[in-house]
Amino acid sequence: MLDKKLLRLTNKGIYCEQADVYFDPWRPVDKAIISHAHADHARKGMKHYLCHDHSAKIINHRLGKSNIETLPYGKSTSINGVKFSFHPAGHVIGSAQIRVEYKGEVWVFTGDYKTEKDFITPSFESVKCHHLITESTFGLPVYQWEEEVILADQINNWWKKNVAEGFNSVIYGYSLGKAQRILSVLDSSIGPIYSHTAINHINELVKSNGYQLPETKPIAGANKADIKNAIIVCPPAMREPAWMRKVKPYRTAMCSGWMAVRGAKRRRNVDKGFVMSDHADWKGLNEAIEASGAENIYVTHGYSTIFAQWLSEKGLNAQPLKTEYEGETNDSNTDE
Ligand SMILES: [Zn+2]
């Protein structure tokens, strides 16, 4: 699988031997090119990291001060004759597809990506290539996303209804990506917006890169008497954290692509599920693959076997690729 090719799979990650670099490696290596700052893609222990400008501060915050070089979208850098560039992946702030070119052959490693536009993340950009390594987190037809304006209405209407019935609203989303997207759709005329410390940290880093977010108050120091008509944005938790006692009475909602499946809301023990994902849906995956023009498709994390089979049936040269990325998890904090 990928043997003798420009990019190949090793037990440390996807590897480009000509440049001696790894892409989002899961074991320590000397040189890592990182698609984005989620924990399953940006791991500790690399001697040198190359990532997009807007991922660097977040990686330093999460992994401790690291040896990081940055590159903006569309600019390229060369290592031993191999040209590398980053292109917007639409997944989270700072997320990039990695384009690799050597002697006229072009590969793209998508990392995680989302083709639907939202209000804050730089939009996905299609990149032409011969070989595409794509994720497939939501690679089944049941996964279909609504437009962001519709999601915004759904979330704000839920919040308004809770206010009218005397409840606060607790909304769950991962601290990098989902949380900023939730904040970007909230209508602050409905009530005060609070956020969890983990989210506040990421928000500050995101704002320092020039992104706009609404004012939020930290839930950590807030008084129970002040928390009225409020919405609290926080990372998903396995059980009720202590601070939630001062928010009572409240209703809860989870924002995740998995909410598209029956029973998901009940399993996560939330009152409401919003189908909001930072990954491409079925249509998005198929459109992105077609637009890339790639003849060879390697399908990683998600429904990789079944999705590769679907692509093969459409006449593409597709195969699954076993990596250690997790896609969108929503019952732990691993993807925050
Ligand atoms: Zn991710």
Residues whose N, C-alpha, C, O or C-beta is under 5 A from the ligand:
A	BS01	ZN	H38 D112
